[in-house]
Amino acid sequence: MATDPNSATIATNRKARHDYAVLDTVEAGVVLVGTEVKSLRDGKVSLVDSFATVDDGEIWLRGLHIGEYAMGTWTNHAPRRVRKLLLHRREIDKLALKVHESGLSLVPLSMYFSSGKVKVELGLVRGKKTWDKRQSLAARDANREIERAFSRQAKGRRAHRA
């Protein structure tokens, strides 16, 4: 994600990190129209079920839901329209090659403002199997328990016995 002090996270796709193994990430700009930025500032966005495709040398974001702006008029945007992503040609070609050859997918991981512009963190992902998901949950729980034990020890308390 951006290290810019002017950046503010709009939404994150926590389900994507659970369902997929993220192999690589890339930052992309988003082409928006009309009242979409105002809706984003209100936080009316859902990254769940969204994905990116490569069509004719361009990357398109599909399934992204940006809610209609409450104060908008007849010029309001369509909530689930297809949105174009802005990347350099080299990046598009590299991602297209990996998606088509390796069977990987492009999934938005987070959306944020960077210097007043809306950016999407796209992840090049591979789907996890059920046992992978259970394994990552077990590892996360084990790490959480280790952190608890260290914090108890640092505070001078006795370790919890199960």
Buried (B, 14 or more C-beta within 10 A) or exposed (E): BBEEEEBEEBBBBEEBBEBBBBEEEBBBBBEBEBBBBBBBEBEBBBBEBBBBBBEEEEBBBBBBBBBBBEEBEEEBBEBBEEBBBBBEEEBBEBBBEBBEEEEBBBBBBBBBBBEEBBBBBBBBBEEBEEEBEEEBEEEEEEEEEEEEEEEEEEEEEEEEEE
